[in-house]
Amino acid sequence: MNWSRTLTVARTDVRQLVLAKDFWMPMGILGSIFFVVVPLILLLSITSLGDVAAVQNIADTLDLLPQQAQEQIRGDTPQGRTSYALAVFLFAPMAVVVPLTISTAVGAASLVGERERGTGEFLAHSPAGTKEIYLGKLLASLLPGYFTTMVGFTAYSLIVNLIVGPEVGGWFFPTTQWWLLMLWVLPGFLLIGLSLVLRLSGRVRSTAAAQQASGLITLPLIAVSYAQASGAIYGTPTTTIVIGAIAWSIGVASTWRGMSAVKRQRLLGVADGV
């Protein structure tokens, strides 16, 4: 395994994505909606709501949260407690949904797209081995989604601290659970999704077929990761670490098996079997 060749494959793909405005614009819009627009509107509405009775009614619903989550909530006013709960618990799953959506869209077209663009022959005859090509494509697919999420996460953290912070005694975000979610749990789920999608991309005949097939994989995975992200935030740090370890274990095993999806014959269009 030559990691310099793997990085060369990844750099080539990332450079192409950077130059593709039709890719970055939708990606930026998606990240902005989930990490900036929706949280900004919702948190501002709660903290500036003049109807104390309405806020109290919303705050009363916090009793439905798990006991451990209720103990974490800060704030002495209904506005503070409600906005804290929304900021810490409600938006956690979006940190998994956004990068999965972006990265799997890139990964679906990664291998089959080489053949459609006519660059598959060049890649097939390059010094890079099939495993190096696979890992380079996986890395190039992972980076856009994770980069968008980290930029959005930074913006979200500022919004939360500036709007909710004054209500609960100062800046508090990101919490320990959020750090673990972003740096440990999220990469594991991305690895699972991309390893499966790249395997499909290396076997199907067209980008359209790859995207349709990837949807069958990513939708259930998004549902599972959504639930696990919620559990990671509600639970203890130990629970979050265990969830991440399980995701990483599955992702690494799936990546190892997926390396066989890259065949030089398929890049040349000779063996198109699914």
N, C-alpha and C positions, 0 to 999 in steps of 0.2 A: 504493500500500500504506500503510494507516494502522495503525501499530503499537499505538496506544492502543486501537483497536477489537479488535485481535487479543488484547491483554492482557485486555480486558473479557470476551471470550468465555472465555479461559482461567480468569480469576478466578471466573466464574460456575460453571464446571464443578468447579473445585477446591473451592469453597464447598459445593457439593452433596455432594461426596465426603467432606468433613470431617464433615458431619452424618450420614453413612451409617455406622452402627456395624457393619452387616452386611458392610461393605467393609473397614473398618480392622481388625476383629478377626482375620479370616483372614489378612490381609496381615501383621499383627504376628506371628501364630503362625508363618507361613511364614518370615519373616525371623529369628525367634528360633531356630527349629530349625536352620537352615542356618548362622547366624552365631554362635550362642551355645551351644546345647545339644550338638550333635554335636562341635564343636571342643573344648569344655570337657571332655567325657567322654573323648575320644580323647587329648588332650594330657595330661590328668591321669593317665590310665592308663599312658602311656608314661613320664612323668617319675617316677612313684611305683612303677613295677613293680619288685618285689624280685628277680624271677628274671633275673639278669644274662645267663644263657645265652639266654633268650627274647628279650631286648632286643638282644643281639648278633646273633641270627639275623635280626631285623628290620633292624638296621643294615647287615647284609651285602647286603640287597637294594638298598641305595642305589647299589651298583656298576652297577645296570641303568640308572640315570639318564644323560642325556647328559653328556659330559665337562665341558662348560661349567657345567652345573648342579652337578656334584660339586665343582667348584672353589669354588663359592659357599658351600657348606655349612660352618657354623661349629660349634664344640664340640669338647671334648677327650675326651668320654665317649660311649659308644654311646647313652645316653639323650639327651644333648644333641644329637648329630648327627641322630638319628632324629626327635626332636621339632622340630628346626629345619627339616628337610626337609619334614615333614608340614605345618608351619605356613606355610611359604613356597610350596611347590609343589602340595600336594594340594588345598587349598581355593580356589585361584585361580579355577577355572571357575565356582564358585558365585556369584562376584561378577557374572557375566554372566547366569547362568540365572535368579536371583531377580528382578532388575528386568525382564528380558524377560517372565517369566511374569506379573508384576503389571501392567506397563504395557500389554501386549497385551490382557489381560483387560479393562482399562478402555477401551482404544481400540476393541475390537471392538463395544462397545455405544455408542460415543460419538455417531456420526451417526444410525444407524438407531434408537437409543434416543430421540432427539428426536422422531421421528415417532410412535413407540409411546406416548410419554408425552403426546402432544398439544401439545408445545412447539415442534414443527418449524415450524408456521405463524408463530409469533412470531419465530423465528430467521430464517425466510425473508424476512420483511418488515422485518428490522432494518437499520440503516444499514451494517452490516458487509458487505463483499463476500465472495464465495465463497472467495477465497484467504485472506482474513483469518479466516473461520470455520474453514477447514481448518487453518491454522497455530495458531489458538487451541486447537482440539481436540487437535492434536498435542502442544502444550506442556502442556496439562492432563493428557494421558495419560502423558507422560514424567515429570512431577514426582513422582507417588506412588511409582513404581518406583525412581527414582533417590534420592529422599529416604529410603525404607526401606533401600536398600542403603548409603547413607552412614552412617545411624544404626547399622546392623548392622556396618559396616566399622569404625566407631569402637569398638564393643563388642568386636569380634574383635581389634582391635589391642591393647586393654587386656589381654584374656585371654592373647594370645600373649606380650606383654612380661612379664606377671606370672608366668606359668607357665614359659615357655621361656627368658625373659631370664636368670634366675639360672643356667641350665645352660650358657649360651654367652657369659657375660661381661658381661651388662647388656642394657638395652633396645636393640632393633635394628629394630623393625618400626613402620611400613611400610618396605619396601625401595624402592629407586628403581624397580624393575620394577612393584611394586604401585602406586605413585603414578601411573605412566604408564598402567597398566591402568585404574585407577579414573577418572582425570581426562581421559584421551585416547581409549583404546580403547573403553571401555564406552559413552560417549555416541554414538559412531559406530554401534555395533551396535544400540543402542536406536532410533536414527533410521531405520535400515534396516527394522527390524521394524515400527515404528509407521507409517511411510509406506505400507507394504504393507497393514497391517491396516486403517488408516483408509480406504484406497481401497476395500477390500471393504465396510467398514461403510457407505460412502456409496452402495453399489450394491445390496445385498441387501435382502430384504423384512422380515426379522425379526432380533432380537438372537440367537436360537438359531442361525439360519443363519450369522450373522456369526461367532459363537463357533466353530462347527464348521469354517467355512472358514479362520478364523485359525489353528486348530490345524494345518492342512495347511501353513501358512506357518511358524509359529513352531517346530514340532518340527525340521524340517531346519535352520532358522536357529540354534536352540539347539545342535544338534549341531556346526554349523560354528563358531559362536562359542566353544563349549566347547573345541574343538581349537585355535582361534586364541588363546584366553586362555592355554591351557597353553603354546603356543609363545611367547607374549609373555613369560611368566614364565621359561621355560627359556633364552630367547635373550638377545641383547644389547639395550641400550636402543635402539640404531638399528633393530633388528628390530621392537621394539615400536612405535616411532614410525611405521615403514613400514606395519605392520598397521593401526594407527589411521588413518593417512592414506588407505589403501585403503577402509576402512570408512566414513570420512567422505565420501569421493568418491562411493561408491555410494549412501550415505544421502541426500546432497544432491540427486543426480540423481533418485533415486526420489521424494523429496519434491516436487521441481519437477513431475514428471510426475503425481504423485498429486493435485495441486491441482485437476485437472479432474474429480475424483470427486465434488466437492460441487456439486450442482445445486439451485437453489431449487425446481424442480419436484419433485425427489425428497424434499426436506424437507416439501413439502406433500402428498406421497403421490400425485402426479399421474403421475410417470414412475418406475416401479418396476423397470425392466429392469435385469438384472444386467450 
